Amino acid sequence: MSELLGALLTLLLFFLAGICAELFKIWAIAYKRRGYVTKRQLRKIEKWLEVMETRV
């Protein structure tokens, strides 16, 4: 029973991490459109997100 609960919590954690990454990416793109983030910074953010997603 505890193994099943642990597996479900792990899946939930991965799911929430994916949602947070997508929301952060959307936020970064919106800030770039408003001029708060440069194209270079946006590329660095996207690279960082890709690295973090591969680690998960």
C-alpha positions in Angstrom: 0.0 0.0 0.0 2.7 2.5 0.9 4.6 1.6 -2.3 1.5 2.5 -4.3 1.1 5.7 -2.4 4.8 6.6 -3.0 4.4 5.9 -6.7 1.3 8.1 -7.0 3.0 10.9 -5.1 6.0 10.6 -7.4 3.8 10.8 -10.5 2.0 13.8 -9.1 5.3 15.5 -8.4 6.5 15.0 -12.0 3.1 16.2 -13.3 3.2 19.4 -11.2 6.9 20.0 -12.2 5.9 19.9 -15.8 3.0 22.3 -15.3 5.2 24.7 -13.4 7.8 24.6 -16.2 5.2 25.3 -18.9 3.7 28.2 -16.8 7.2 29.7 -16.3 7.9 29.4 -20.1 4.6 31.2 -20.9 5.4 33.9 -18.3 8.9 34.4 -19.8 7.5 34.7 -23.3 4.9 37.3 -22.2 7.6 39.3 -20.4 9.8 39.2 -23.5 6.9 40.6 -25.6 6.6 43.5 -23.2 10.3 44.2 -23.4 11.2 43.1 -19.9 13.3 40.1 -21.1 15.7 40.2 -24.0 15.9 37.5 -26.7 19.2 36.3 -25.3 17.8 36.0 -21.8 14.7 34.1 -23.2 17.0 31.7 -25.0 19.0 31.1 -21.8 15.7 30.5 -19.9 14.5 28.0 -22.6 17.8 26.1 -22.5 17.7 26.0 -18.7 14.1 24.6 -18.8 15.1 21.9 -21.3 18.0 20.9 -19.0 15.7 20.8 -16.0 13.0 18.8 -17.9 15.6 16.2 -18.9 16.8 15.8 -15.3 13.2 15.0 -14.1 
